[in-house]
């Protein structure tokens, strides 16, 4: 469980790193299952419903950058999604009823892991209130060198920045109204978790190390946060992880931008961001390099 200082820090800064949430045995099991998926990806030549591939992926040298919806494909990932220690922490931050509205496992393999440009998750899926967050489970030590999560503290209290380019959603911030020189790395030991608010500006740089960085990401929502873009009742019920089901959305005065018109490049965030005319990283690269 979080203490009062950690909760206050999350409210003010918009993020937390919490060490030791998963045991070494649980973490190793997650790594082993992930290795099995990497092996399976050798048989895949293009993106599909499970695998998102790095450029240059081959059967001889598999380069997997994302496992899509991992909890639907293996019980070990599903147990991680519903892990009691994770849900205990999440309920402290966004209330007793919790839904999951998305999940993925992002892999940055040694020396070629792709970056993720600056963005706010809220730009992809605005809701009637912003009691939403993402939990990242570190399967490996997350360091500056292997592309750990970067956040801009306090940005969750600011505006929702423009994520469009030439009139279409681009999956990354395209206006220069923030200073990425304020970026802070979230470095963790394997088994720790990162937590970031849905409106937090965040991203990650490429993996330049000889070590992998695998991060299992679960998106959690308050049970009364309803997606602005709509959702069917059956899907709503199935997304509930704990607490009471409700058909009464809580509506608060939060800023909203819809991810419309949709991106010209559909797929994962990696594919969507390929339309960008320039990188969103400016000062952060130099700062993280030392």
N, C-alpha and C positions, 0 to 999 in steps of 0.2 A: 504494500500500500504506500501511497505517497504521503509525505508529511506536509504540514501547512506551508512551509517555506517553498517546497517544490510546486505546490498548487498555485501559490501566489506568483512564482516565477513564470509558470505557464500562462497565467492570466496576463501578466505584464509583457513578457517577451514573446510568447506565442509558440514556444517549443521547449522540449526537455530531452535529456538523455538519461536513461535509467539503466544502470548496470545490473547484471546477474539475474534478469527476469527468467531466463531459460537456463536450465541446468546444463552442464557439459554433455551429459548423455542425450538430452533432448536436442541440443544444438547439433551434435554429431549425427543423430538420426535424420535431421533435416538436411544436413549436408549430403549424406549418403543417398537419400531419395533424389536430391537435386542432381547428383552425379548420374543417377540412372536416367533422368530426363535428358541430360546432356548427351548421353550415349544414344538415346532414342533419336535425338535430333540429327544424328549422322544420316538417317534414312530420309531426311526431309530436305528438299531443294529450294523451297520458297515458304514464305509466311503461311501459317494455317491457323486453325482455331486454338491450337495449343502453343505453338512456337513462333516467336518473333526472332528473326535471324540477323546477325551482324553482316555488313558487307564483307564478302570474302569467305563466307561459310562454305565448307566443303566436308564430304564424308571423312576425309583424312585428317582434317583439322577443324572440328566443329566450333563454330563461333555463335553461341546462343546469347541473346541479350535480354530476352524476357520469356518467362513461362506465364501464359495467360490463364487467369482464373484457376490457380493451382489447387485450391481447396476442393474444387469440383473434380479434380483428376487424381487425387491421392488422399487417403485418410490421415496421413501424418500432417499434411498441410491443413486439413480440416480441423484437426485437434489443436493446431497452433492458433487458428482463427478463433476458436472457442476457449482458449486456455484461460483457466480461472484467474491467474495472476494478471493477465492482460485485461480481461474484462473487469476485474476489481479496480485496476488503475483507470480504465476508460470511464467507468461509472462515476468515479470521483470527479471527473472533469466535465462530463456532459450529461449526467443523470442516470437513473436506474434502468430505463428502457433503451436498448441499444440495437441498432440495425447495422448491417454491412451493406454498403452500396458499391463495392468494388474491391478487387484484389489482384495482385500480380507479384511475380518474383523477378526483380531486375538483377541481371548478372553483368558484372564488369570483369571480364576475363583479363588475365595478366597481359599488360602492355598493349591492349587494344580495346578496352571497354569504352563504349560510346558515352559522350557527355549528355546531360539533359539540361537544356537551356532554361534560363530563368522563367518561372511561371507561377501562377497561383491556381491551386486545384479548384477553387471557387469559380474560376472562369469556365471550367469544363462542366460543372454540375451545380449551379446555384440552387438553394433550397429556401424554404419559407423562414428559416432562422439559420444562424451560422454555428450552431453547436455540432460541428463536424470536425474530425481530425483524422490524421493518418498515423498508424503505428508501423514503424519499420523494424523488423527483427533481424539483427545482424548475425548472419551465419558465419561470417569471418570478421576478424578485427577490421574496423572501418578507420582508415587513416587518410591524411592529406594526400599521400602518394597514390593510394589505390582508389581515389575518387569518392570520398565520403560525402554525405549530405552537407550542403551549404545552405544556410538560412540568413535572412536579414532580420535581426531581432526587432520586434515591435511593428513590423510591416503588416501584421494581421489586423492592426487597428486603423490602417490607412485605407486609401481608395482601392477599388478594383481597377487595375491598369488595363490599357487596351491590349488585347491579344490578337488583333486582326492585322492583316497585311493586304493591301490592294482591295479592301472591302470584304475579305474572307477570313474566317477564323484560322489562326496559324499556330495555336498551341504554345505560344511563348509571348513574353512581353515585347511589344513593338514600339513603346513610347519610352522616352529617356527620362522619366520623372522619378528615378530612384538612383541611388548611388551604390553600386555593388562593391565598392570599396569598404562598405560596412559589413560585408559578409562574415559570418562566423562558421567554422567547421564544427560538425557534430561527430566527434570521434568516440568510438565505442569499442569495447572488447566483444568478441563473439559471445552471443547469448544475451547481450544488452538490447535495449530497444530505444529507438528515437520516436518522439511524438511531435507532430507539428500541426498547428491550426490550419483549417481549410483555406484561410485567406492569407497565409504566410507566403511571402516571396521565397522561393527556394529553387535549387538546381544542384547539379554536380558536374565536376570536371572529369576528363578521361582518366582512366587508370594507367598511370605511367610506371607502376611498380611491377615486380615479378610475382606478386601475390594477387589472387582473385578477390573480388568484393561482391558478395552475393547478399542481397537485401530483400527479404520477404515483406511485402507491403500490404496492409489491410486498411481499408477505409471504413471508419465507424461514424455513425450518425445518431443523434438523439432520436428517440422513438417517435417524437412529434415534429421532426423536421421533414417536410414533404418536398420532393423535387419540383422545382418550378416548371420544368419541361414535361412533367406528368409521369404517372406510373400506374400500372394496373393493380387491382386489389390483390390478386393472387401473388404477384411478384412482391408486393408490399408485405404480405403476411410471411412469405418464405424468407424474406430478408431479416426478420426479427431474430435476434440472438438471445436476448433476455429481457425481462420486464413485461409490462402490459401493452397489448396491441391497442392502437387508437386510430380512429378515423377523423380526429379533430387536430388539424395542423396548428402548431403555434407559429404565429406570424409576428415577426419583429422588423423594425425599420433598418434593414441591412441593404447595402448597395449591391445592385445586380447588373451584370452584363450577360446577355445570352450568347452562347457560342455559335452565333449565326451571322451571316450565311455560313453553312458548314464548310469545313476545310476542303480545298481542292485535292488534298492528298489524305485519303482515309486510311485508318489503321491505328496502330499504337501511337503514343506521343512521339516516338522516334520518327515514325513516318510523317506525321503531321508537321513536325518541325523541319523536315527537309526542304520545305518551301521557303524558309527564311533566307532573305537576301544577305544577311550578315549575322554573326554571332552576337548574342546578347551579353556575353561576358566581356567586360572591359577591364576594370581595376582588379577584379577578384583573382584573375589568373596570376597577375604579378604579386599580389598580396599573399596568395597561398604558396607561391614559389619561394617565399621567404624574403 
